[in-house]
Amino acid sequence: MYKKVPQAIAYLTIFSAAVVFAQENQTENSEGDPVYDQLPTLVVSGQETANVVPVATYATAISNLQFNPRVDLQSRNIAEAQGDVSIRGGIFENTGFRIGGATLIDPQTGHYSSELPIAPEMLTAPDVLVAGDNALYGFNSSVGTLSYGWSQIKAGGSTTLGGGNHGLNFQRIHSGWTGDCANDSAWSWGAEIESSRSESDGSVQFGDHDFDRSSARVQLLGPNSQTDFFAGYQSKLFGLTNMYAAPSNKNETENIKTRLLMINHQQSYASRSHLEFSALHRRNSDHYIFDRTNPNRAYVHETEVTSLAFSGLHEISDAFAINHAAQLTADEIDSTSLTNGFQSRSYFKLSILPEYRIALNQGESLTLRAGASLDDTNRDSSAVSPISDLTWEREHTNGQSEKVYLSYAQATQVVGYGAIAGPTTGLFASNPNLERELSQNLELGGRIERASWTVSGAVFYRWDTDLVDWTYSAANSTSRTANAVDIDTVGVELIGSKKWSTVEAIVSYSFLDKSEDYGNALVNASFYALNYAKHRITLGTIWTPNDQFQVRIDNEWRSHEANALRVGPNEAFFTHLAMSYFPSQLEALELFVAVDNAWDDGFQEIPGTSGLGDQFSAGATFRW
């Protein structure tokens, strides 16, 4: 492992100073005593996992997505090391990560799109955009988008120290400051900083990691606006056997460094009208070693992406409004593995979606949206995609509501450089003949919300044409090959949440079935497109018996489609359990213990890639 003892000592010093100089938190319980850890309520389309903090490292924007009922996260090493995030049976490259108004992409491979060097406190919980919403707001993400908003900065902070088995230790500090702008109390400012690190030998051999992240933000709040200026840096070194190149049985390592600069402005005007503008620059450096005993066999990439984006809704009348979104992105890659000169590309997308709302009875409405998006690049043919949905909603004066919708939408994307611009033979064999991917989605869904429970459901049929998959052939077992495939997917999604006096719970069930056609390609197994759970159940629960104790548990059971590359069973059961104690003498202090993969299930989430063992951790968080 790569030790950072001086940095760990520095964090210990900061923790001690914070305990001495911490200010009292202003949140109070019913007795007027301060409460320092209130998890958001488990609700459909709100917080959809019981746990918000991982066991094996510091929290990131994708932590605990494994248990999110709308998302399937398949990890290499721990999820925060490298996790492929898919939505509704898509693959990792079909999923976008939208921060504010702009979607971040990585031109090398979608594996790195989730490299977000942003403290979770700076972001809202993600909305999972599918169907028409993804077609409207998504960018080069044909199936779904995780859309994060910028949160409002709060005064106060926290510091955490912890460790666990397998040589795990982690430290973290976060703090925010706010104040009114001089001579105008309607305007306020905020500043926020965060620094985190962790290291571990890993729950399996060669599964070590060494992470650190630093991020900062300045915010300006007005009566109808919010502007954020952000800078972040993250460095991650980690390894695993068969991490990407199964079934080679090599102990692979990866070193990723990510820098992100971003400006985001939100503005509301009139009654429903709003606008969001985003500008970002991201530089991602990746040093991948196929065999750590032979570090000279390395693949080195550095990508730079610059994006401008805006989106919003302009209300023309009570009955008519126009949704709009646009993004312009330019990227460039410097790589040791690209061979054909295809090393830069510019992308453009424009979506216009008019909506017409008909008022029915009191609190009841019918909304029709119909429009289209235009996608284009300087290297690929353009595509025009229809977007449409019809939604009936009823909202009651007591906050209860019902909703039913029918949607048809199309979205497209172009493939990353790793699949189209590299050598056509070897360890990762690209395919220069790959074309623009096309995804069409027909969906019927609904939602019922009551005071103590919520339920939602959807059934969908998706046609994916020229979807790019990485495949395995026994005739060429040393190569992973990029191939196009046409896939039809049928899916069902059911999610329900319930709140009692001391218990909150959310449960979900999803079903997927696929039929695929690779054309004339010789394919014996699929690493991604056919690596999906036919049946999946999640159950998250928060139990808060009193002000001193809280128990949070997430469970996931999955039954996967059979895969020739997978070693071991096609079923898995994972549990993440955490318990917190808040001493009555010092309620700003949280003492916690947690376990992930409690049953030591070694299921291979990605076929042929090593599964993980159980991970225990314990520590303390002090809040001010």
C-alpha positions as CSV (number, residue, x, y, z in Angstrom):
1,M,0.0,0.0,0.0
2,Y,1.0,3.6,-0.5
3,K,1.1,5.2,3.0
4,K,0.3,8.8,3.9
5,V,1.1,8.9,7.6
6,P,1.9,12.7,7.7
7,Q,-1.4,13.5,6.0
8,A,-3.3,11.2,8.5
9,I,-1.6,13.0,11.4
10,A,-2.7,16.3,9.9
11,Y,-6.3,15.1,9.8
12,L,-6.1,14.0,13.4
13,T,-4.9,17.5,14.4
14,I,-7.8,19.1,12.5
15,F,-10.3,16.8,14.2
16,S,-9.0,17.7,17.6
17,A,-9.2,21.4,16.9
18,A,-12.7,21.1,15.5
19,V,-13.9,19.4,18.8
20,V,-12.5,22.3,20.8
21,F,-13.8,25.2,18.6
22,A,-17.1,23.6,17.2
23,Q,-20.3,25.7,17.3
24,E,-23.6,24.3,18.4
25,N,-25.9,23.0,15.6
26,Q,-29.2,24.8,15.3
27,T,-31.4,21.9,14.5
28,E,-33.6,20.8,17.5
29,N,-35.8,17.9,18.3
30,S,-39.3,18.1,19.9
31,E,-37.8,18.6,23.4
32,G,-35.6,21.5,22.1
33,D,-32.4,19.5,22.3
34,P,-30.0,19.7,19.3
35,V,-30.0,16.9,16.8
36,Y,-26.9,16.4,14.6
37,D,-27.8,13.6,12.2
38,Q,-31.2,13.6,10.6
39,L,-31.2,11.5,7.4
40,P,-33.8,12.6,4.8
41,T,-37.0,10.7,4.7
42,L,-37.0,7.6,2.6
43,V,-39.4,8.4,-0.3
44,V,-39.9,7.5,-3.9
45,S,-38.0,10.1,-6.0
46,G,-36.3,11.4,-2.9
47,Q,-33.6,9.7,-0.9
48,E,-34.0,6.1,-2.1
49,T,-31.3,4.3,0.0
50,A,-31.2,4.1,3.8
51,N,-27.4,4.7,3.9
52,V,-25.8,7.8,2.5
53,V,-22.2,7.1,3.6
54,P,-20.1,4.1,2.3
55,V,-18.2,1.7,4.5
56,A,-14.9,1.3,2.7
57,T,-14.0,5.0,1.9
58,Y,-15.2,8.6,2.0
59,A,-18.6,9.5,0.5
60,T,-18.8,10.3,-3.2
61,A,-21.7,11.3,-5.5
62,I,-22.2,7.7,-6.5
63,S,-21.9,6.1,-3.0
64,N,-24.6,3.6,-2.2
65,L,-26.2,3.8,-5.7
66,Q,-25.9,0.0,-5.7
67,F,-29.0,0.0,-3.5
68,N,-30.9,2.6,-5.4
69,P,-34.0,0.9,-7.0
70,R,-33.7,2.9,-10.2
71,V,-30.0,2.3,-10.7
72,D,-27.7,-0.7,-11.1
73,L,-24.2,-0.1,-10.0
74,Q,-21.7,-2.9,-10.9
75,S,-18.3,-2.2,-9.3
76,R,-14.7,-3.0,-9.9
77,N,-13.0,-3.0,-6.5
78,I,-15.3,-0.8,-4.3
79,A,-18.0,1.3,-6.1
80,E,-16.1,4.5,-5.4
81,A,-13.0,3.0,-7.2
82,Q,-14.7,2.2,-10.5
83,G,-18.4,1.6,-10.7
84,D,-20.3,1.1,-13.9
85,V,-23.7,2.8,-13.5
86,S,-26.5,1.5,-15.7
87,I,-30.2,2.4,-15.8
88,R,-33.0,0.0,-16.7
89,G,-30.7,-2.5,-18.4
90,G,-28.6,-0.1,-20.3
91,I,-24.8,-0.2,-20.1
92,F,-22.4,2.3,-18.4
93,E,-21.9,4.3,-21.6
94,N,-25.7,4.9,-21.9
95,T,-25.7,6.7,-18.6
96,G,-25.1,10.4,-18.2
97,F,-24.0,12.4,-15.1
98,R,-25.6,15.9,-15.2
99,I,-24.3,18.5,-12.7
100,G,-26.5,21.6,-12.7
101,G,-27.3,22.2,-16.3
102,A,-24.4,20.3,-18.0
103,T,-23.7,16.6,-18.5
104,L,-20.1,15.5,-17.9
105,I,-18.7,13.0,-20.4
106,D,-15.4,11.3,-20.8
107,P,-14.3,10.9,-24.5
108,Q,-12.1,7.8,-23.7
109,T,-14.8,5.6,-22.1
110,G,-17.9,5.9,-20.1
111,H,-16.1,4.1,-17.3
112,Y,-14.7,7.5,-16.3
113,S,-17.9,9.6,-16.6
114,S,-18.6,9.0,-12.9
115,E,-15.3,10.6,-11.9
116,L,-16.8,13.6,-10.0
117,P,-14.4,15.3,-7.6
118,I,-17.3,17.0,-5.7
119,A,-18.2,16.7,-2.1
120,P,-21.7,15.1,-1.7
121,E,-22.8,18.0,0.6
122,M,-22.5,20.3,-2.4
123,L,-25.0,18.4,-4.5
124,T,-28.7,17.4,-4.1
125,A,-29.7,13.8,-4.3
126,P,-29.8,12.7,-7.9
127,D,-32.9,12.6,-10.0
128,V,-32.9,9.5,-12.3
129,L,-34.0,10.9,-15.7
130,V,-35.5,8.4,-18.1
131,A,-37.9,8.4,-21.1
132,G,-38.9,11.9,-22.2
133,D,-36.9,13.7,-19.4
134,N,-33.7,12.0,-20.5
135,A,-34.4,12.7,-24.1
136,L,-34.9,16.4,-23.2
137,Y,-32.0,16.9,-20.7
138,G,-29.6,14.1,-21.3
139,F,-26.5,14.6,-23.4
140,N,-24.8,11.6,-25.3
141,S,-26.6,9.3,-22.8
142,S,-29.3,7.3,-24.7
143,V,-30.9,5.4,-21.8
144,G,-30.8,7.5,-18.6
145,T,-29.2,10.4,-16.8
146,L,-28.3,11.0,-13.1
147,S,-29.1,14.6,-12.6
148,Y,-27.6,16.4,-9.6
149,G,-28.4,19.9,-8.5
150,W,-26.2,22.3,-6.6
151,S,-27.3,22.6,-3.0
152,Q,-27.5,25.7,-1.0
153,I,-24.5,26.1,1.3
154,K,-25.3,25.8,5.1
155,A,-23.2,27.2,7.9
156,G,-21.4,24.5,9.9
157,G,-19.5,21.4,9.1
158,S,-18.1,18.0,10.2
159,T,-15.0,16.0,10.5
160,T,-14.7,12.2,10.5
161,L,-12.0,9.7,11.5
162,G,-12.5,6.0,10.9
163,G,-10.9,2.7,10.0
164,G,-11.6,-1.0,9.6
165,N,-10.4,-4.4,8.7
166,H,-8.1,-5.0,5.6
167,G,-6.0,-2.0,6.7
168,L,-8.7,0.6,6.1
169,N,-8.4,4.1,7.4
170,F,-10.2,7.3,6.3
171,Q,-10.3,10.9,7.3
172,R,-12.5,13.8,6.2
173,I,-13.3,17.4,7.0
174,H,-16.0,19.6,5.5
175,S,-17.1,23.1,6.5
176,G,-19.4,25.9,5.2
177,W,-19.8,29.6,6.0
178,T,-22.6,31.9,5.0
179,G,-23.4,35.6,5.4
180,D,-25.5,38.5,4.1
181,C,-24.1,40.7,1.4
182,A,-23.3,44.2,2.6
183,N,-26.2,46.8,2.3
184,D,-28.6,44.2,0.9
185,S,-30.1,41.5,3.1
186,A,-31.9,40.0,0.1
187,W,-28.6,38.7,-1.1
188,S,-26.3,36.3,0.7
189,W,-23.0,34.5,0.1
190,G,-21.6,31.1,1.0
191,A,-18.3,29.4,0.9
192,E,-17.6,25.7,1.3
193,I,-14.5,23.5,1.5
194,E,-13.9,19.8,1.8
195,S,-11.0,17.4,2.0
196,S,-11.1,13.6,2.2
197,R,-8.8,10.7,2.0
198,S,-8.8,6.9,2.5
199,E,-6.6,3.9,2.0
200,S,-7.0,0.1,2.3
201,D,-5.4,-3.2,1.4
202,G,-8.7,-4.3,0.0
203,S,-11.2,-7.0,1.0
204,V,-9.6,-9.3,-1.6
205,Q,-6.0,-9.8,-2.6
206,F,-4.7,-7.0,-4.9
207,G,-7.9,-5.0,-4.2
208,D,-6.0,-2.1,-2.5
209,H,-6.8,1.5,-2.9
210,D,-5.4,5.0,-2.1
211,F,-7.8,8.0,-2.6
212,D,-7.9,11.7,-1.8
213,R,-10.2,14.5,-2.9
214,S,-10.3,18.3,-2.3
215,S,-13.1,20.5,-3.4
216,A,-14.2,24.1,-2.8
217,R,-17.2,26.2,-3.8
218,V,-18.3,29.9,-3.5
219,Q,-22.0,30.7,-3.8
220,L,-24.1,33.8,-4.4
221,L,-27.8,33.7,-3.5
222,G,-30.3,36.3,-4.7
223,P,-34.1,36.6,-4.3
224,N,-34.5,34.5,-7.5
225,S,-31.1,33.2,-8.4
226,Q,-28.2,31.0,-7.3
227,T,-24.7,31.2,-8.7
228,D,-22.0,28.6,-7.9
229,F,-18.3,28.7,-8.6
230,F,-16.6,25.3,-8.1
231,A,-13.2,23.7,-8.2
232,G,-12.3,20.1,-7.4
233,Y,-9.5,17.6,-7.6
234,Q,-9.4,13.9,-7.0
235,S,-6.7,11.2,-7.1
236,K,-7.4,7.5,-7.1
237,L,-5.0,4.6,-7.2
238,F,-6.6,1.1,-7.0
239,G,-6.2,-2.5,-8.2
240,L,-8.1,-5.7,-8.8
241,T,-7.6,-9.1,-10.5
242,N,-9.3,-9.2,-13.9
243,M,-10.5,-5.6,-13.4
244,Y,-11.1,-4.9,-17.1
245,A,-9.3,-7.7,-18.9
246,A,-11.0,-10.9,-17.8
247,P,-10.3,-13.7,-18.1
248,S,-6.5,-12.9,-18.3
249,N,-6.0,-13.5,-14.5
250,K,-3.7,-10.5,-14.3
251,N,-3.5,-8.2,-11.3
252,E,-4.4,-4.8,-12.9
253,T,-4.0,-1.3,-11.4
254,E,-5.3,2.1,-12.3
255,N,-4.3,5.6,-11.4
256,I,-6.9,8.3,-12.1
257,K,-6.5,12.0,-11.5
258,T,-9.5,14.3,-12.2
259,R,-9.7,18.1,-12.2
260,L,-13.0,19.9,-12.6
261,L,-13.8,23.7,-12.8
262,M,-17.4,24.7,-13.1
263,I,-19.7,27.7,-13.0
264,N,-23.5,27.3,-12.6
265,H,-26.2,29.9,-12.6
266,Q,-29.9,29.3,-11.8
267,Q,-32.5,32.0,-12.4
268,S,-36.3,32.0,-11.9
269,Y,-38.6,34.6,-13.4
270,A,-42.4,35.0,-13.8
271,S,-44.5,32.3,-12.1
272,R,-43.0,29.0,-13.5
273,S,-40.2,30.2,-15.8
274,H,-36.6,29.3,-15.0
275,L,-33.2,29.1,-16.6
276,E,-30.0,27.3,-15.8
277,F,-26.6,28.0,-17.4
278,S,-23.5,25.9,-16.8
279,A,-19.9,26.1,-18.0
280,L,-17.2,23.5,-17.1
281,H,-13.7,22.3,-17.9
282,R,-12.7,18.8,-16.9
283,R,-9.3,17.1,-17.3
284,N,-9.0,13.4,-16.5
285,S,-5.7,11.6,-16.5
286,D,-5.6,7.8,-16.5
287,H,-2.7,5.4,-16.2
288,Y,-3.8,1.8,-16.5
289,I,-1.4,-1.1,-16.0
290,F,-2.5,-4.5,-17.3
291,D,-0.2,-6.4,-15.0
292,R,1.3,-4.8,-11.9
293,T,4.3,-7.1,-12.1
294,N,5.1,-5.6,-15.6
295,P,4.4,-1.9,-15.2
296,N,5.8,-1.2,-18.7
297,R,2.7,-2.6,-20.3
298,A,0.6,0.5,-19.6
299,Y,-2.2,2.4,-21.3
300,V,-2.0,6.1,-20.7
301,H,-4.8,8.6,-21.5
302,E,-5.4,12.2,-20.8
303,T,-8.7,13.8,-21.8
304,E,-9.9,17.4,-21.7
305,V,-13.6,18.4,-22.0
306,T,-15.1,21.9,-22.2
307,S,-18.8,22.3,-22.1
308,L,-21.4,25.1,-22.2
309,A,-25.0,24.3,-21.5
310,F,-28.3,25.9,-20.8
311,S,-31.8,24.6,-20.0
312,G,-35.1,25.8,-18.6
313,L,-38.8,26.4,-19.1
314,H,-40.4,29.5,-20.5
315,E,-44.0,30.0,-19.6
316,I,-46.0,31.8,-22.2
317,S,-49.4,31.4,-20.5
318,D,-51.1,29.3,-17.8
319,A,-51.8,26.7,-20.5
320,F,-48.6,26.9,-22.7
321,A,-44.9,26.7,-22.0
322,I,-41.7,25.7,-23.8
323,N,-39.1,23.4,-22.2
324,H,-35.7,23.8,-23.8
325,A,-32.1,22.5,-23.3
326,A,-28.9,22.8,-25.3
327,Q,-25.3,21.8,-24.8
328,L,-22.1,22.3,-26.7
329,T,-19.1,20.2,-25.8
330,A,-15.6,20.0,-27.3
331,D,-13.1,17.2,-26.2
332,E,-9.6,16.1,-26.9
333,I,-7.6,13.1,-26.0
334,D,-3.9,12.3,-25.8
335,S,-3.5,8.5,-25.7
336,T,-0.9,5.8,-26.1
337,S,-3.5,3.4,-27.5
338,L,-5.2,5.4,-30.2
339,T,-3.9,4.7,-33.7
340,N,-6.1,6.4,-36.4
341,G,-5.8,10.1,-35.6
342,F,-9.3,10.3,-34.2
343,Q,-8.4,12.4,-31.1
344,S,-10.9,15.3,-30.9
345,R,-14.6,15.8,-31.4
346,S,-17.2,18.5,-30.9
347,Y,-20.8,17.8,-30.0
348,F,-24.0,19.8,-30.1
349,K,-27.5,19.0,-28.9
350,L,-30.6,21.2,-28.9
351,S,-34.0,20.1,-27.5
352,I,-37.3,22.0,-27.8
353,L,-40.3,20.5,-26.0
354,P,-43.5,22.6,-26.0
355,E,-46.1,21.6,-23.4
356,Y,-49.8,22.3,-23.3
357,R,-51.6,22.1,-20.0
358,I,-55.4,21.6,-19.7
359,A,-57.0,22.4,-16.3
360,L,-59.7,19.8,-15.5
361,N,-61.3,19.8,-12.1
362,Q,-59.9,21.5,-9.0
363,G,-56.2,20.5,-8.7
364,E,-56.5,18.2,-11.7
365,S,-54.7,18.7,-15.1
366,L,-53.7,17.0,-18.3
367,T,-50.3,17.9,-19.9
368,L,-49.2,17.1,-23.4
369,R,-45.5,17.6,-24.3
370,A,-44.4,17.1,-27.9
371,G,-41.2,18.2,-29.5
372,A,-37.8,16.9,-30.7
373,S,-34.0,17.1,-30.2
374,L,-31.2,17.5,-32.6
375,D,-27.8,15.8,-32.0
376,D,-24.8,16.4,-34.1
377,T,-21.0,16.1,-34.0
378,N,-18.2,17.2,-36.4
379,R,-17.4,13.6,-37.1
380,D,-20.8,11.8,-37.2
381,S,-24.1,12.1,-39.0
382,S,-26.7,14.2,-37.2
383,A,-30.0,12.8,-35.8
384,V,-33.4,14.3,-35.0
385,S,-35.3,12.5,-32.3
386,P,-39.0,12.9,-31.3
387,I,-40.0,13.4,-27.7
388,S,-43.6,13.1,-26.4
389,D,-45.6,12.3,-23.3
390,L,-49.1,12.7,-21.9
391,T,-49.5,13.2,-18.2
392,W,-52.6,13.3,-16.0
393,E,-52.1,14.7,-12.5
394,R,-54.3,15.4,-9.5
395,E,-53.0,17.3,-6.5
396,H,-55.0,17.6,-3.3
397,T,-54.9,20.5,-0.8
398,N,-53.5,18.1,1.9
399,G,-50.4,17.4,-0.3
400,Q,-51.6,14.0,-1.5
401,S,-51.4,13.4,-5.3
402,E,-51.8,10.9,-8.1
403,K,-50.1,10.8,-11.5
404,V,-50.3,8.6,-14.7
405,Y,-48.2,9.1,-17.8
406,L,-47.6,7.6,-21.2
407,S,-44.4,8.4,-23.0
408,Y,-42.6,7.8,-26.3
409,A,-39.1,9.2,-26.8
410,Q,-36.0,8.6,-28.8
411,A,-32.4,9.5,-27.8
412,T,-29.0,8.9,-29.5
413,Q,-25.3,9.0,-28.7
414,V,-21.9,8.4,-30.3
415,V,-19.4,6.0,-29.0
416,G,-16.2,6.9,-27.1
417,Y,-12.7,6.8,-28.5
418,G,-11.8,3.5,-26.8
419,A,-14.4,1.6,-28.8
420,I,-13.9,3.3,-32.2
421,A,-10.5,4.8,-32.4
422,G,-8.0,2.3,-31.1
423,P,-6.3,-0.8,-32.6
424,T,-8.6,-3.4,-34.1
425,T,-6.7,-6.3,-32.5
426,G,-5.1,-6.8,-29.1
427,L,-6.3,-6.5,-25.5
428,F,-9.0,-4.0,-26.3
429,A,-10.1,-4.3,-29.9
430,S,-12.0,-1.3,-31.2
431,N,-14.2,-1.1,-34.3
432,P,-13.9,1.9,-36.6
433,N,-17.2,0.9,-38.3
434,L,-19.4,1.6,-35.3
435,E,-22.2,4.1,-35.9
436,R,-24.4,6.4,-33.9
437,E,-26.4,4.5,-31.3
438,L,-30.2,4.9,-31.2
439,S,-32.6,4.2,-28.3
440,Q,-36.4,4.3,-28.5
441,N,-38.5,4.0,-25.3
442,L,-42.2,3.4,-24.9
443,E,-43.4,3.7,-21.3
444,L,-46.5,3.7,-19.2
445,G,-46.2,4.6,-15.5
446,G,-47.8,6.2,-12.5
447,R,-47.4,7.4,-8.9
448,I,-49.6,7.7,-5.8
449,E,-48.4,9.9,-2.9
450,R,-50.0,9.9,0.5
451,A,-49.0,11.4,3.9
452,S,-47.1,8.3,5.1
453,W,-46.6,6.2,2.0
454,T,-45.8,6.5,-1.7
455,V,-45.8,4.0,-4.5
456,S,-44.8,4.3,-8.2
457,G,-44.5,1.9,-11.1
458,A,-43.6,1.7,-14.8
459,V,-43.6,-0.8,-17.6
460,F,-41.5,0.0,-20.6
461,Y,-40.3,-1.4,-23.9
462,R,-37.0,-0.1,-25.4
463,W,-35.5,-0.7,-28.8
464,D,-31.7,-0.2,-28.9
465,T,-30.1,-0.1,-32.4
466,D,-26.4,-0.3,-32.9
467,L,-25.7,-0.3,-29.2
468,V,-22.0,-0.7,-28.6
469,D,-21.0,-3.6,-26.4
470,W,-17.7,-5.2,-25.4
471,T,-17.8,-8.9,-26.1
472,Y,-15.8,-12.1,-25.6
473,S,-15.1,-14.9,-28.1
474,A,-13.5,-18.2,-27.2
475,A,-11.8,-18.1,-30.7
476,N,-9.9,-15.0,-29.6
477,S,-9.8,-15.3,-25.8
478,T,-7.1,-12.7,-25.2
479,S,-9.1,-9.9,-26.8
480,R,-12.2,-7.9,-25.7
481,T,-13.9,-6.6,-28.8
482,A,-16.3,-3.6,-29.4
483,N,-19.3,-4.9,-31.3
484,A,-22.7,-3.4,-32.3
485,V,-25.8,-5.1,-31.2
486,D,-29.6,-4.6,-31.6
487,I,-31.4,-5.3,-28.3
488,D,-35.1,-5.2,-27.4
489,T,-35.7,-4.8,-23.6
490,V,-38.9,-5.3,-21.7
491,G,-38.9,-3.9,-18.2
492,V,-41.1,-3.5,-15.1
493,E,-40.3,-1.2,-12.2
494,L,-42.2,-1.0,-8.9
495,I,-41.1,1.1,-5.9
496,G,-42.9,1.8,-2.6
497,S,-42.0,3.7,0.6
498,K,-43.7,3.8,4.0
499,K,-43.1,5.8,7.2
500,W,-44.1,4.8,10.7
501,S,-43.3,6.5,14.0
502,T,-39.8,5.2,14.3
503,V,-39.2,3.3,11.1
504,E,-38.9,4.3,7.5
505,A,-38.7,1.8,4.6
506,I,-38.4,1.7,0.9
507,V,-38.8,-1.5,-1.2
508,S,-38.5,-2.1,-4.9
509,Y,-38.8,-4.9,-7.5
510,S,-37.6,-4.7,-11.1
511,F,-37.8,-7.2,-14.0
512,L,-35.8,-7.1,-17.3
513,D,-35.9,-9.4,-20.3
514,K,-33.8,-8.9,-23.4
515,S,-33.5,-10.3,-26.9
516,E,-30.3,-9.5,-28.8
517,D,-28.9,-9.7,-32.3
518,Y,-25.1,-9.2,-32.9
519,G,-25.4,-9.8,-36.6
520,N,-22.5,-11.9,-37.9
521,A,-20.2,-11.2,-34.9
522,L,-18.9,-14.3,-33.1
523,V,-19.9,-13.6,-29.5
524,N,-19.7,-16.2,-26.7
525,A,-20.3,-13.7,-23.9
526,S,-21.1,-10.1,-23.2
527,F,-19.3,-8.0,-20.6
528,Y,-22.0,-5.4,-20.3
529,A,-25.1,-5.4,-22.5
530,L,-26.2,-8.9,-21.4
531,N,-24.9,-8.5,-17.9
532,Y,-28.2,-7.6,-16.2
533,A,-30.4,-8.7,-13.4
534,K,-33.6,-10.4,-14.6
535,H,-35.1,-10.0,-11.2
536,R,-33.9,-7.5,-8.5
537,I,-35.3,-6.6,-5.1
538,T,-34.1,-3.8,-2.8
539,L,-35.2,-3.1,0.7
540,G,-33.9,-0.1,2.7
541,T,-34.9,0.7,6.3
542,I,-34.1,3.4,8.9
543,W,-34.9,2.7,12.5
544,T,-34.6,5.6,15.0
545,P,-35.9,4.3,18.4
546,N,-34.7,7.5,20.2
547,D,-32.4,10.5,20.0
548,Q,-29.3,8.4,20.8
549,F,-29.5,5.5,18.4
550,Q,-30.1,5.0,14.7
551,V,-29.9,1.9,12.6
552,R,-29.7,2.0,8.8
553,I,-29.8,-1.1,6.5
554,D,-29.9,-1.6,2.8
555,N,-30.4,-5.0,1.1
556,E,-30.3,-6.1,-2.5
557,W,-31.1,-9.5,-4.0
558,R,-30.5,-10.1,-7.7
559,S,-30.8,-12.9,-10.1
560,H,-28.7,-12.4,-13.2
561,E,-28.9,-13.6,-16.8
562,A,-26.4,-16.5,-17.2
563,N,-23.0,-15.5,-18.5
564,A,-20.2,-17.8,-19.7
565,L,-17.6,-15.5,-18.2
566,R,-19.0,-15.5,-14.7
567,V,-17.3,-17.7,-12.1
568,G,-19.8,-18.7,-9.4
569,P,-23.6,-18.3,-9.1
570,N,-25.8,-15.9,-11.0
571,E,-27.6,-14.9,-7.8
572,A,-26.4,-12.5,-5.1
573,F,-27.5,-11.0,-1.8
574,F,-25.8,-7.9,-0.4
575,T,-26.4,-6.1,2.9
576,H,-25.0,-2.7,4.1
577,L,-25.7,-2.2,7.8
578,A,-24.7,0.9,9.8
579,M,-25.4,1.8,13.5
580,S,-24.9,5.2,15.0
581,Y,-24.8,6.4,18.6
582,F,-25.1,10.0,19.7
583,P,-24.0,10.4,23.3
584,S,-26.4,12.6,25.3
585,Q,-23.5,14.3,26.9
586,L,-22.2,15.5,23.5
587,E,-24.9,15.1,20.8
588,A,-22.7,16.8,18.2
589,L,-20.6,13.6,18.3
590,E,-21.6,10.5,16.3
591,L,-20.0,7.1,17.0
592,F,-20.6,4.6,14.2
593,V,-20.0,1.1,13.1
594,A,-20.8,-0.3,9.7
595,V,-20.5,-3.4,7.5
596,D,-20.8,-3.8,3.8
597,N,-21.3,-7.1,2.0
598,A,-22.2,-8.5,5.4
599,W,-22.7,-12.1,4.1
600,D,-19.2,-12.0,2.3
601,D,-20.9,-12.7,-1.0
602,G,-18.2,-13.0,-3.7
603,F,-20.6,-12.5,-6.6
604,Q,-18.9,-11.3,-9.8
605,E,-20.9,-8.1,-10.6
606,I,-19.0,-7.9,-13.9
607,P,-18.5,-11.3,-15.4
608,G,-15.0,-12.7,-14.8
609,T,-14.0,-9.8,-12.6
610,S,-13.2,-10.6,-9.0
611,G,-15.9,-10.2,-6.5
612,L,-15.3,-8.6,-3.1
613,G,-15.3,-9.7,0.5
614,D,-16.9,-8.1,3.6
615,Q,-15.8,-4.8,4.9
616,F,-16.2,-3.5,8.5
617,S,-15.5,0.0,9.6
618,A,-15.9,2.2,12.7
619,G,-15.3,5.8,13.6
620,A,-16.5,9.1,14.8
621,T,-18.0,12.2,13.2
622,F,-18.1,15.5,15.0
623,R,-20.5,18.2,13.6
624,W,-20.7,21.9,14.3
